Amino acid sequence: MERLGEGCCASLRHAASPCGLPEKEKSYEDFQKVYNAIALKLRDDDNYDNYIGYGPVLVRLAWHTSGTWDKHDNTGGSYGGTYRFKKEFNDPSNAGLQNGFNFLEPIHKEFPWISSGDLFSLGGVTAVQEMQGPKIPWRCGRVDTPEDTIPDNGRLPDADKDADYVRTFFQRLNMNDREVVALMGAHALGKTHLKNSGYEGPWGAANNVFTNEFFLNLLNEDWKLEKNEANNKQWDSKSGYMMLPTDYALVQDPKYLKIVKEYADDQDKFFKDFSKVFEKLLENGITFPKGTPGPFIFKTLEEQEL
């Protein structure tokens, strides 16, 4: 079952007004304006989560709303914007993402013609780029689908598993070992929260700057397996950093470890591979019709001198 993106006239089914611009008038410039609105709000509203800011939670929102895709029946994923419905919104695996959703609500009101799926995915792209990460090619055309298209809860990964689980899980998303390791490198951003995930602590020091620190810390910190206050096991270091069991699995598996070492040695290579896999994640399950604009490469605020 293929789902066709609808050019860029992806109107919101839950919005009071239909698509505010004719499809033929939607252009790179229109979406750059949405990007800029998100980026300016990220810059100006920077005190969230003890001044980490909203960037990491927007990346996580884009990942979780895309990571429900199943290659076997082409359900889930970013296409339908179904996170806006209560069932997916309140999925325990999505605890804390409400902050990202609420952050984007004023943007949605300013640009009511953009679909939820396009906005959630564009939010992640904006956050990566504004946190000094790689450029992420992005295409519009996701269309809000009705409530009966919500994927079942339980499609997001468990953090307490081993490398075999990680490899099997990501096969459902049609990802190979290199793509898995690159995608998990985004754990350089933000921190875990006991109330949301049952884990606590940051992965590193530069938690609102996109770097290869996740891989450096995996290799260079002295890790010890501990039980946290929620009685969950996590790997802790004397530096105050943490790793989930699924993170640490990357150095316990020889195939994953080889790629971890490569990215620790070469941040540019990591950036290049992350850009590819993040674009793939956001587009999984979508067939863009011929003539769909893009992919777009958006300019950062710094590049625009804003």
N, C-alpha and C positions, 0 to 999 in steps of 0.2 A: 504494500500500500504506500504510494507516494503522496506527499503533500506539496502542493505547489505554492510557493510564495506568490503574493498578489502584487507584483511590482512594488510600489511604495504606497499604494492607497489602502493601508491596513488600518481601517477605522476601529475605534474602540466600541465594543458592543455595550459596555456598561456606561459609556459617556453620554451626556445629555445631547450632544451635537455630533453629527457625522463628520467624516473626514473634512478638515477645514481647507484643504487645498486639493485641487484636481490632481489626479495621478501624474499627468504629464508635466505638472508644474513642480513636483517634488524633486529636489536636486541635492547635490552634494552640499550646497550652501545652506539648505534648509536643515539638514542633519548636523552640519557644523554648528549651527546655532543651538541645537539641542545639546550637543557635546559641550559647547561653551557654557551653557547654563548649568550643566552638571558640574563642570570643572570649577566655575566661579563659586558655586555653593560649597564644593569641597574645600576650596581655599579659604572661604570666609567663615564657614561653620566648622572650625577645626578643633573644638574642645571636646568632642565626643570620645569616650573611652580613654579618659585621662590624656587627652591631646594626641592620641594615635590618629584620630580623625575617622571619617566615614569611608575612606578608600578601601581598606581591607574588607569591610562588610559588603561593599558593592561588588567586589570581586567574588566573594563567597555567594552572594545572591545570584550573580550570573552563572556561577558554577552549579549551584544546587538546582536552579530552574532549568538548566540544560542537562544535568547529570541524571535525570530520570528517564532519559531516552533508552529504548530497548531495540536493538537492531533486528530482533527476531520478528517483531510485529509492527515496528515503526511507530510505537506509541510513546507518549511522554516527550521530553525535550523542551527546547525553548520556543517552539513554533506557536503554541496556543496561548501562552501567557497565563497558564492555569494557576499559578501561585496566588493570583488575586482571589481565588475561592477559598472558603474556610477550611476545607479538608486538607489541602496542601499547605495553606498558610499556617495551620496549627500542627502539622506533622512534627513530632518531637525532634526529628533530624534537622528541622529548620529553625529550631529555637534561636532567637537572637536576630534572625533575618528580618523580623518586623521593623527593626531600626533602619535597615536599608530601604525597605519598602516605604516607610514614612518619610525618609529623606527624599525619595523620588516623587512623592505625591505633589509637591508644589511645581515640579518640572512638568508633571502630567497635566496639571491645570493650565500651565502656560502654553503647552503644546498638545492640545487634546486630540490632535489627529494621529499621533504616534501610537502604535499598538503596545500593549503591555510587554509582549515578548521582545519587540524591538527596543523598548526602553530598558528593560532589565539587562539585556545583552549589551546595549550601548553603555549603560552605567558601568559595567565591568571593564569594557574597553577604555572608557574615559579614565577610570581609576588607575588602571595599569599604566597608561601613558603619563598621567599627571604625577604618578609616584616614581617617575624617571625610568619606567620600564620600556620594553620594546614597542614599536608601532604594531598595532593589531588590525589587519584588514577586516572590514565589517560591511555586511550587506543588509539592506532593509527588506521588508516583505513578509514578516511574520504577521499572522492574523489571529486575533483573539477568538478562541473556540469556546463552545458552551461547557457547562459544568460537568456534563457526562463524559467529557474527554480527559478528566483529571486522571493521571496515572495512580495506581495503587501506592499507598505509603510503603516504605521499606525498600525503595530502589536506590537509596543513597548509602554510601559505604559505612560499615562499622569500623570504629577506630581501634578496636582491641584485637585485631586479627594479625595473621602472619603473611609472609610474602606470597604463598600459594593462593591465599584468599584475594590479595590485592590483584594478582595477575588474572585470576578468574573473573573477578568483579569487572575489571576494565575491558575484558573481552566483550562484554555486553555492549560497551560503548565503542567497540571496534578499534581499540587502541593497543598498540604494541608496547614492548618494554620501554623503548626510548620515549615514547609519548607519555607513558605513565610517569616516569621519573621527571620529565620536564614539567608536566602539569603539577605534580606535587611540590615542585620548587616554589610555587606561590605561597607555601607555608612560611616563607620568609616574612610574610606580611601579617600584621595583627597579632592576636594572642587568643588562647583558649580561655573560656570562662566556666567555672564550675557549675553555675546555675543553668547554663545552656547545654553543655556537652558532657559534663561530668569530669572534665579535665581542667587544669588550671596552669596558666603561665604563658610567657612568650616563647617563640621558637628562636628568637635572637634579639639583637640590640636595635637594629635598624628596621623597626617593625612598620614604618610607613614609607619606606623607600624600597623599591623593587631591585633586588640584588641577587647574587648567588650565595648569600650567607647561609641559607638553609643547608646547602651541601657542605660548605666549609665547617659548619658546626657539627654536622653529622660525623665528619671525619676527625675533627680536632678536639672536640670537647671530651671530657672524661664522664661518661654516662653511667648512671646507676639506676636500676629498676626499683621504683618505690611505689607504695600505695598512697593515694591522695585522700583527702577528706571524704570523698564520695566512695571510697573503697575500690577505686579503679587503679589499675597499674599504669604508670607512665614512667618514661625515662627522664631523669632529672640530672642537671649538671651543677657544678659548684658555682658557675657563672650566673645561675638563676634561670637558665633556659630549660625548656622541656621538649620532649619528642613523644608523639603518640606511638603506640606499638606498631601501627602501620607505617609510620615514618621510619622508625628504627629498622623495620623489616628490609628497607632498601640497602642497608649495609650488611644484613645477614644473608642476603641472596647474592651469589657471585655475579649473575648477569646484571642485576640492578646496580651492584656495587661498582662495576666497571663504568657505568654511565654516571653515577654519582661522582666518581673521581674525575671524570672528563669535565663535568660541569663545574666542579670546584676549581679546576685549573683554568677554565676558559669561560668567563662570564658571557662573552659575545656569542659563543656557541649555544650556551643555555638560552640567551635571549632569542636567538634565531629559531631554535626548536620550540621554545615556549610560544612564540608568536604563531607558529604553524598549528600547534596542537590546541591552543585556545580558540583560534578561528574555527578549527574543526569541531571542537566541543560545542560552540555556539551555533553551528550550522548542521549538526547531526540530524538526519531525518528530513531535511528540507531540500526540495528540488526547486531551484530558482529558474523561472522560465526565461527563455531567450529574450533579451532586451532589458532584463532587470538591471538598474543602474549599479555601478560599483564593480568590485569591492572598493569602498572608500578608505582612504588613509587620512585620518583627521590630524590637523595641526594642533599642537598643544598651546596652552595659553602663552607660554614663554615664546614659542615660535611666532605667535601673533602679536607679541608685545602687549598683552592685555594684563 
